[in-house]
Amino acid sequence: MGAVWAVSIIWVGAAIGCGNSAGEYAGVPSAARLVDERPERVAFVAGAAGAVYVRDVAADEVVFTRALVVGQTVEACGERLTVDGQLVRATGLRSDAMYQVFFVPRD
């Protein structure tokens, strides 16, 4: 039940447009909106087709980017990054990192 609640909160954040200042982060387009930010585990469910960017705050780098279709889920938890539950990256991630998830809907 807790996971469903978290996903609902994430989508609300995307809908109200929590912001990324234009050009604030290298590798993140200025049109991207911050949809989740927290230590250890972030998740996002795409409410529209678009592109997702997962950023390691301390390293100041985008560690993952990918085009998504409606309903796809991205999760970074510990040292694992998954899309729809399928492992897409297990190296170069830190279990103690603060991650940010940005999303840009496709026009």
C-alpha positions in Angstrom: 0.0 0.0 0.0 2.9 2.4 0.8 4.3 2.0 -2.7 1.0 3.0 -4.3 0.8 6.1 -2.1 4.4 7.1 -3.0 3.7 6.8 -6.7 0.5 8.9 -6.3 2.6 11.7 -4.6 5.2 11.5 -7.4 2.6 12.0 -10.1 1.0 14.9 -8.3 4.5 16.5 -8.2 4.8 16.1 -11.9 1.3 17.5 -12.5 2.0 20.7 -10.6 5.3 21.2 -12.2 7.9 21.3 -9.4 10.6 23.1 -11.2 14.2 22.9 -12.5 15.6 26.3 -13.1 16.6 26.6 -16.8 20.1 25.3 -17.2 20.6 24.6 -13.6 22.0 21.0 -13.9 24.4 19.7 -16.6 22.8 17.0 -18.6 19.2 17.9 -17.6 17.2 20.0 -20.2 15.8 23.3 -19.0 12.3 22.1 -19.9 12.6 19.1 -17.4 10.6 19.2 -14.2 11.8 17.7 -10.9 9.3 14.9 -10.0 11.1 13.2 -7.1 14.1 13.8 -4.9 15.2 11.9 -1.8 18.0 9.7 -0.5 18.2 6.0 -1.2 15.1 5.4 -3.2 13.3 7.4 -5.9 10.5 6.3 -8.2 8.5 7.8 -11.1 5.6 6.5 -13.2 5.3 8.3 -16.5 1.8 9.9 -16.9 2.8 10.8 -20.5 5.4 9.8 -23.0 8.7 11.6 -22.6 12.2 11.4 -21.3 13.4 10.7 -17.7 16.7 11.8 -16.2 18.0 10.4 -12.9 20.7 12.6 -11.3 23.1 11.8 -8.5 23.1 15.1 -6.5 26.5 14.7 -4.8 28.3 13.6 -7.9 26.5 16.3 -9.9 25.9 14.0 -12.8 23.0 12.4 -14.7 23.4 8.6 -14.1 20.5 7.5 -16.4 18.3 8.8 -19.1 15.7 7.1 -21.2 12.6 7.7 -23.3 9.5 6.4 -21.6 5.9 5.6 -22.7 2.8 6.1 -20.6 2.8 3.9 -17.5 6.5 3.0 -17.4 8.1 3.0 -14.0 11.6 4.1 -13.2 13.1 3.3 -9.8 16.5 3.9 -8.3 17.0 2.0 -5.0 20.4 1.4 -3.4 22.8 0.4 -6.2 20.1 -0.7 -8.6 18.1 1.2 -11.3 15.1 -0.5 -12.9 12.6 0.3 -15.6 9.3 -1.6 -15.1 11.1 -3.9 -12.6 13.8 -4.9 -15.1 17.4 -4.1 -14.0 18.9 -1.5 -16.4 21.9 -0.4 -14.3 23.7 -1.9 -11.3 27.1 -0.2 -11.5 28.2 3.3 -10.7 25.3 3.9 -8.3 25.7 4.4 -4.6 23.4 3.1 -1.9 23.8 6.3 0.1 23.2 8.7 -2.8 20.6 11.5 -3.0 18.9 11.1 -6.3 16.7 13.4 -8.3 14.3 12.4 -11.1 13.4 14.8 -13.8 10.9 14.3 -16.6 10.2 16.1 -19.9 7.0 15.2 -21.6 7.1 14.7 -25.3 5.4 17.4 -27.3 
